[in-house]
Amino acid sequence: MNRSLDTLGTIVRLELQQRIRSTAWIVLVSVVFVLVGLVTALLWASLTAFGADVRDSAGIYSTIIFFVLLVGTLVTPAISGAAINGDREAGTLATTQVTLATTSQIVLGKFLAAWTVALTFLLASLPALLFTLIAGGVRGDTLAASLGVLVLELGVVAAVGVGLSGLIGRPLFSVVTTYLVVAALSIGTLIAFTLGGLAFQTQQTQTYISIDYSDGGEFDPETGLPEVIECLEPQVSTYSVPRFDRVWGILAANPYIVLADAAPTTFDSNGFPQDLFGQIALGVRSAQLPIESEVVYDECGAALAGDPSLGYPYETPEQIFDRTVPSWFVGLLIHVVLAAAALWGATARTRTPAGALPTGSRVA
């Protein structure tokens, strides 16, 4: 067991030494450090300019976390997408395969190294994150959930890249395919959700009963309504409404929505989310609400009954959260299964001896 761990550690160490010595990696980490600092400063200045409570930095924290995820999904495919086939083309993979290291250790070691390098971008954002934590406004459960999901998502991207580098012979193709997988999860799910909702439409009948404001009478200064309320004839209209409630599950596979939905949402006194996590999660939760076939807006009847809503039903975001369900664990499970399948495929494809070996492989 110790020998296996030592072998795995050696592979990880060699991979990290090869990548960290690269000038490009140092430049990238430095750029991320500067960009995160600028984003934090601008957001903090915006809070002050708009009169918000600068001590409540939950919005800044959530923005930084999303920024790190964006950088990670853009850079990690380039780091991991040629991990195996790049060594194969350079002729160094065969040298590693004739050592005591097993194929599983080689693939796993390359994955762990790529994951570690991806996490350095989170490390570069650590000063800004500590600043927001010290300023206050970030709950402990939100911190733990968001960081945990972020680390896992970066690992998923690294695993997919390493897996595809073992399954595809050419490094360029495997890197591009990794980017396509990331784009399919990040952007493709949004496109599929939008098109799916538009494809499944239903007819909704809306009935509107308004107040007659043209009778020339006096108006109540407190409510702005006529002192003598008279109702107009109901106006009935029929519209085609998209059924996003039938396809909202597609969004569960989006890594950004997984991150937003996993973080516990904090609400202000009016029931509105206080950070970017809650605002994005609200969109997913709202899409779950079923579409009613008939809707009545009785403004006149509500005014006669003294209802301040005037017949317009309204739910606060907090109420919507209470009657909908989270989906982040489904998306995270999909991502983990995808990553495991990619690594398994790379191991099977790289294992020797085999009936057919890719160019550059050798059998001991």
N, C-alpha and C positions, 0 to 999 in steps of 0.2 A: 504493500500500500504506500509506504513512504517512497519507494523507488518510483512508483507511478506519479506521485505528486511532485517529486523532484524533477522527473522528466517533463511533466507538464509545465512546471515553473520555469524550467530552462527554455522551453519553446516560447513561453510568454515573454521572458526577459529578453531573448534575442529579438523577438518581433518589436518590442518596445524600444530597444536600443536602436534598431534600424529606423524606426519612425521618428523618435524624439530627436535624433541627431539631424533630422532634416530641417533645413532653414525654412521651408514652406510651413511646417507645423508651427514653428516659433512665431512666424509672421501672422498666421491665422489666429493663434491664441491671443497675441497682442492686439490684433484688430478687434476681436470679440470683447476683450477687456475694455478697450476704448469706447466701442459702440455701446456696450451696456452702461458704462459710466455716463455717456452722453444722454442715453434714453432716460436713465434715472434722474439726471439733473433737469432735463426738460419736463418730465412728468411732475417732479417736485415743484418746479417753478410754476407749472400750470395750475397745480392745486392751490398754491398761494395766490395766484392772480385771480382765480375765480372764487376766492374766499372760502375754500374748503378747509376742513380741519387737517392741517399738515401732520398731525400726530397719527391720523388714520391712514396708513400706507398700504392697506390691503390691495388697492388698485394698482399701485406701483409694483408690488411684489408679484401679482398675477401676470402683469405685462412682461416682467423680466423672465418669468418662468416660460411663458409662451415664446419669447424671443430666443431663449436658449434651445427650446425644442425645435424652432424653425432653423436655427443655425446647425443644430445637430443633424436634422434630416437633410440638410443641404450638403454637409461636409462628410458625414459618416459614409455614405455610399462610395465616395471617392477613396476613402481610407480602406474600406473593407471589400470593395467590389473586385479587386484584383489580388486578394490575399493568397489564393492558391494557384490560379492559372498564371499569375504574374511570376511566381517562383518556378512554375512549370516551364514557361517560355525562357526564363533566365537559366534553366538547367540546374537550379539549386534544390528543387523539390525532390528529385530522385536521390540526392545525397542525404537528405533528411530521412527519406523512406527506408534507407538501408541501415539506419541506426536502430537502437533499441526502442525508439519511439513508435507507438502504434499509430495507425491512421486516425483513430478517434482522438488520440492525444494531440496530433498535429492540427486537426480541424478545430478541436476545442481550444487549443492554445492560441491559434490565430484569432478565433472569435473573442476570447477574453482580452487579448491585446487590443483588438479593434474597439471593443467596448470601453476599455480603459482610456484609450486615446479620445474617444467621444466624450467621456466624462470630464476630460480636462477643460472642455468648454464650459461645463457647469462650474468647475473650479475657478475659471477665469471670472465668472460672474459672482463668486462668493462675496467679495467686498460690498457689492451693491445689495446683495440679498441680506447681508448682516446689517447694513444701514437701514433697510426697511424693517427688519425685525426689531432693532433697537428703538426705532421711532415708534413702534407699536402699531396696533390695528390688525396684526396677523395672528390668527388663532393657532394653537398648537396642533389641532387635528387637521386644519387646512395645510399647515406646513408639512406635516408628516405624509399626508395623502398625496399632495402635489409633487413633492420631491420623490417619493417612492414610485409614482407612476411615471414621472419624467425619466428616472434612471432605467426603469424597465423598458420604456419606449425606445430609448437610445440603444439599449441592448437588443431589442427586436430588429431595429434597422441594421445594426452591426451583424447580427446573425443572418439576416436575409442576404446581406452583401457577401459575407463569407460563403454562405451556402451556394449562392449563384456563381461565385468564382470557382467553386468546385464542379458545378454542373455544366457550366459553359466554358468552351475551350479558349476563347479569345478574351483578354482582359477588357478591351474596349466594349465589347458586347455585354459582358457581365456587369460592368459599371453602369452602362446605359439602362440595362434591364432593372437594376436595383433602383435607379432613379424613377423608372416607370412604375415600379411597384409602390414606391413612396408616393408618387403623384397620384396613382390610382386610389390609394387609401386616403390621401389628404384632400385632393381636388375631385377625383373621380366619384367619390361617394356623394359629394355635394351636387355634382351634375346629375348623377343617377337619382338622387332624392328629388331634385327639382323636376326633372323630366318625368319621373314616376308619379309625382303628385299631379302634374298637368295631364298625364295620360288617364289617370283615374279621377274623372270629374263627376260631380253629381249636381242635380238641380236643387236649388234652395229658393223657397218662396219667402219673401220678406214683406211683412205688413207694417206700414208706418201710419200711426194715428197722431197727427200733430195738433197744435193749438192754433186757434185763429187769432193772429196778432193784428189783424186789420180792422177790428171793430171800432177803433178810435177811443177806447176807454182808457182809464188810468192804469198805471203799472205800479206794482209793489216794488219799492226801492230796495228791499232786502233780497228778494228772489228774482227780480227782473221780469216777472210774469204778470199778465193782465190781472187786475183785481176780479174781473168777471171772466171766468175761463169757459170758453166755448170750443167744442171739438169739431175738427174738420172731418170730411169723409175719409175713410181708410184708403190708403194708396198701396196697391199690391203690385209687387215686381218679382220677377223670376230671373235668377242668375245661375250661371254655371260656376261652381266653386271647386277648386282643386282639392283632392282628398289626400293631403299629406299625412293624415293619420293612418293611412294604409301602408305607407312606405317609410315611416320614420325610423324603422329598425335599421335601414341602410346606414344611417348616420352613426350607429353604434361602432362601426369599424373605423371611423375617423379618429386618428390619434389625438388631434386637438380637442375633439369633443369628449374622448375618453378622459383626458386630463381634466377638462372643465367639469365634467359630470362626477368625477371621483372626488374632487375637492369639496368638502362640506361648505355650503353656501351660507354666507352671513347676510342678514337683511337689516335695513335701517328701520326707523320708527314707522315709515309708511309702507313697509313690506317690499321694498325694492332691493335688488342685489347691490352689494357694496364693492364688488370687484369684478374683474373681467371673467373669472371663472363662472360666477353666477349669471352674468349676462349672456354668455354663450350657452350655458346649460339651460337657461330659460327658453331659448329658441327651440331646443330639442324637446323640452317638456311641453311647450305650447303646441308643437306639432303632433303630440299624442292625443290632443283633445278631439273627440269625434265631431263631425259636422252635422248639425241639426237640419232636417229637411224643411222645417217651417220655423221662422223666427218672427216674433211680434215685438215691435217697438211702440209701446203705447205711451207716448209722451203726455198726452192729454189726461188719460186715466191716472197716471202717476202723479201729475200735478194736482188733480182733484183730491187724491189720497194723501197729499203732502209728502210724497216720496222725492227726496232730493236728487235721486239718480235719473228722474224723468223717464223711466222705462228703459234705460240703456243698461243692460246687465254688465257688471264690471267685477273682475277678480284681480286682486293684487298678485304680483309674481309669487309671493310666499304662499298664497292660497293655491295657485297652480302647482307649485312644488308639492304641496301636501296631498294632492289628489292624482298625481302622476308617479311613474316609477323610474328609478335610475336604470341606466343601461351600460354603464362603464365596464362592469365586470364581464359582460358578454363580449364587448369589443376587445378587452384585454385578453380574454381567453382566445379569441380569434387570432390575435397577434402572436401570442405565445405558441399556439399550434402551428402557425405559419413559419415562425422562426425555427421551431423544432424540426419541422418537415424539411426546411431548407438545409439545416445542418446534417440531418440524417441522410438526405440525398447526396450532399457533398462527400460525406464519409463513405457511402456506398460507391460513389463514382471514383473516388481517389484510392480506394483500398486496392492493395496488390497482394498476391497475383490476381489478375482478372483476365477474362476472356479477350477483352479488347481494351487497350490502354490509350489514353490521349497522347498526343505528340509531346515528347519530352519526358515521359515516365519511363522508369526502368524497373525491372524485376530483379530482386537480389538473387 
